[in-house]
Amino acid sequence: MKKLKFTFLLLLVALISCERDDICAETTPTTPRLMVEFYDATETEELKPVTRLTAYGEGLANNPTNDNTEGTLVYNTNATAIELPLLIGNEGEITTSRFILEKDTNLRLDEDVDTDSNIDIIEISYETEFVYVSRACGYKSIFKNLQVSFETSDDGAWISGIEVVDTVEIVENENTVHVRILH
């Protein structure tokens, strides 16, 4: 009987001393990715898919050949939008991320040497700021002072323009479009 009382007392103490779990809920917003949508260059309010788009971070992949290639964000798919992960730099300092956007990837992959894909590079500069979320989740990063530009490959640009959405001063969630690419 003493063992039963001791076990019951130990269990009671364990239950009373429990605190709520310090688990970060999946619904808690964390560090956002940059939301990019592709629009028609002539009808600037109409979404226009990029044919056979492959996107990857500069220096992370080199001419990926399948969607399992490390560093590949999107592989050989028609897309009207992509999400780009930004590097988290030191707070208050300008950080730059570069992404390679390859249109018509299927032309690079085929055996015809007379056809090739078209590669443009977008460069994104921003300031990182750390924001406290909660004890369980810790900090998340947000990105301020967003600037976006693009470079073209030798075979010409498929991107005709890039716009940072006017209402975006701070990239802090993934529910809105941050950048529009015209093509």
N, C-alpha and C positions, 0 to 999 in steps of 0.2 A: 504494500500500500504506500510506503514511503517513496518507493521508486516512481510510482504512478503520480503522486503529488509533486515530486521533484520534476518529472517530465512535463506535467501540466503547467507548473510554475515557469519552467524554462520556455515553453511554447508561448505562454501568455506574455512574458517579458519580451520575447522576440517579436510578437505581433504589435505590442504597444510601441516599441522603439522604431518601427518601420516608418520611413518617410516616403513621400511621393517619389516616384522614380524620376531620376534625372535623365530622361530619354528625350532627345530632340524629335518632335513629331515630324512626320514626312511632309505635312502641310506647311511647316514653317519655312518662310522664304529664306533661301541661302544665297550665296554669291551668284549673281545672274550671268547668263550668257548674253552676248550681243545678238539681238534679233534682226535679221536682214531679210528684206523681201525684194523680189525682182519685178520690175515694172517695164512696160512697153515705153520706148524712148519717144514715140510720137503721141501715143495716148497715155499720158503720164499717170492717169488714175486707174489704169487697167493692169492687173497682175499678168505677167507673161512668164511662162516657165522657161527655164534655161535647159536646153536639150543636152542630155547626157553629161550633167555636171559632176565634177569631182572636186572636192575642196579638202585642203590639208594645210597645216601650219608649215610655214617655211622652215626648212631644216629638219622637219619631223619625218617626212616621207619623200621619196624621190621617184616620180612616175609610178605611182601605185598600180599594181596589176590585179588587185582584187579588193573586196571590201574588208578583208581581214588585215590589210597592211596597217601596221602601227602608225598612228598619227592621222589616219584618214577619217574625216568627219562625214563626208558624203561621197559615195562612189558610183559613178556612171549611171546616174538617175536623173529623170526629169524633175526639176524642183522649182517651186515658186518662192520658197523661203528656206533659210538655213539658220542654225544657231551656232555662233562662234564663241568658244571659250577664250576669255582674255587672260593674259598673264597677270598675276598679282604681284605688283611691284611694291617698293617701299612707299609708305604713306607720304603724300605730298609731293612726290617726285613724278616726272613725266615718264611713262612706260610706253613702249611701242610693241605692237604685235603685228606680224605680217602673215597673210594667208594667200595661198595660191588657189585661184579659181580657174579650173580647166573646163572649157566648153567643148562639146563633141568629143568626149573621151574615147568613144567607140572608134573614131577615126585613127587615134594613136594605137589602139589595140589590134586593129585589123592588119592584114598582111600586105595591104596596098601602100607602097612607099610614096606614092604621089599624093596621099591625103594625110593630114595630121590635125590634131586638136589645136585649139586656140587658148593660150594661157595669158591671163592677166593677174596681177598681184595687187591686193588691197593692203594698205598700211593704216593701222588704227593707232592713234596716240591718245593718251588719257592720263588722268591722275587717279590714283587709288586712295580710297578712304575706308577705314575700318569702322564698322558700326556694331555696337554690342547688341546681341539678339536676346540671349538669356543665359542663365547658368548652364543649362543643359546643352544649348547649341553653341555657346561661345560667341565669336565674332563672325561677321560676314563682310565681304568687300563690296563696295559700290564704286562706280567709276564716274568721274566728273571731267568736264572740259574736253569732251569727245571731239576728235578731228579725224577725218577719213580722207584718204587720197588713193589713187591707183596708178599703177605702171602697166604698160602694155608690152607684149612680147614683140619680136621682130615681124611677125606676120600680121600685125594690126590688132587693134583693140576690138573686143566684142562688147566691152562696157563703154557706154557713151557718156555716162555721168553718175555721180554719187551724191546723195543728199542725206544729211543728218536731219532727222525729223525735227521740225521747229520746237515742238513741245517737249523734246527730250533735252533736259539740262543735266540730268543725272541718270545713269543707267543703274537702276536699283531693283528692277523686276523683269520677268520674262513674259509679262502679259501684254506688252506693247511693242510695236515695231520701233527700232531705234534708227535704222539706216535703210534707205531705199536705193537700190542700184537700178539704173536705167540701161536698157540694152535693146 
